[in-house]
């Protein structure tokens, strides 16, 4: 667990700072990024999730929301009734808890090795196998039990060579891919049979670009045939040769061809299949229940969820100007994703809206479900980053602060940063300030050195 702090500043009439999360992955590598808040001493509540792999580049804007300083809050509730004050303090406590923004990074490859019962680092150079496994988990939602290596009852797993374990997993993957291929061909054939039944035994025309096709069988000569494309009707010229009875076949002499067959109904038991040329699309995966992920224990017994309340007391005691405001970080509604489909293709940039974010979250949670066997296998190769934010707000512009109020904003910001830093690191200010600057800081912020 890593605890970070960010102290921003703004002068009067200036907008809040613009922050963003930039998450990138190298080719043939990947990780799962979970974004959310801390809900308790060992509780992480993810609100967004995504799989980042193979040169994916996500940019997630962050929206800052300031809440009143401790002194402003006390002045505001001073005239309220005791019941109203208790309600306001409870609401304030909820706001402070929302200032703990968290991101969890889960490494995919080490967790793959663990769930497949493979030795550590055994998939480091097995790039194709790793990519095939991720495709089966993400695209087809194959259970990990069907692909994991299993040891015989009377054999010690440590005595089995690593290569033998990997070869066994490769065989499981190849068998699963063959089964999926047969299933696709069966669905395509079923779609053809349904079309033939509904249209009197005539196959639809094939939509092609700059090509000439020859049609054998099916009875009849050439003429004008019709093909449906994108809901509209388009006429194509074909040359036909009389065939006899029986089923027909097509031979193409073109560079690109896209069959205009109707999509078959979704078959139960199949996962999400990405639509490609000549393939059919199955049903989308069901939405994974948005559960709660536990944060890894730090081992020190330190309750990280109490940091905002500790900072609240420090602000009230040391912030003489009442200018340091706790700040809530919210995730923006529109993200940007740069994705490269293949090694030779050009990167494509697109916007990720609310609906696409839900799809990304579903994929990430489905992969987490496979990598943990629905929570049975713990995640060890993960890191949790918790960020607490505050903003120093000046009530004048920069020029008015320096000239009219005769205030040095640098000294004020130094004090605010030290208030947060001494709390986060749990160290006195003397240890955090350089010896050459200690006397100067002590002159303008003496309270920091009396704690």
Buried (B, 14 or more C-beta within 10 A) or exposed (E): BEBEBBBBBBBEEEEBBEBEBEBEBEEBBBBBBBBBBBBBBBEBBBBBBBBBBBBBBBBBBBEBBBBBBBBEBBEEBEEEEEEEBEEBEEEBEEBBBBBBBBBBBBBBBBBBBBBBBBBEEBBEEBEEBBBBBBBBBBBBBBEBEEBBBEBEEEEEEEEBEEEEBBEBBBEBBEEBBEEBEEBBEEBBEBBBEBBBEEEEEEBBBBBBEEBEBBBBBBEEEEEEBEBBEEEEEEEBEBEBEEBEEEEBEBEEEEEEBEBBBEEBEBEEEBBBBEEEEEBBBBBEBEEBEEEEBEBBEBEEEBBBBEBBEEBBEBBBEBBEBBBBBBBBBBBBEEBBBBBBEEEEEEEEEEEBEEEBBEBBBBBBBBBBBBBBBEEEBEBEBBEBEBBBBBBBBBEBBEEBBEEEEEBEBEEBBBBBBBBBBBBBEEEEBEEBBEEEEBEEBBEEBEEBBEE
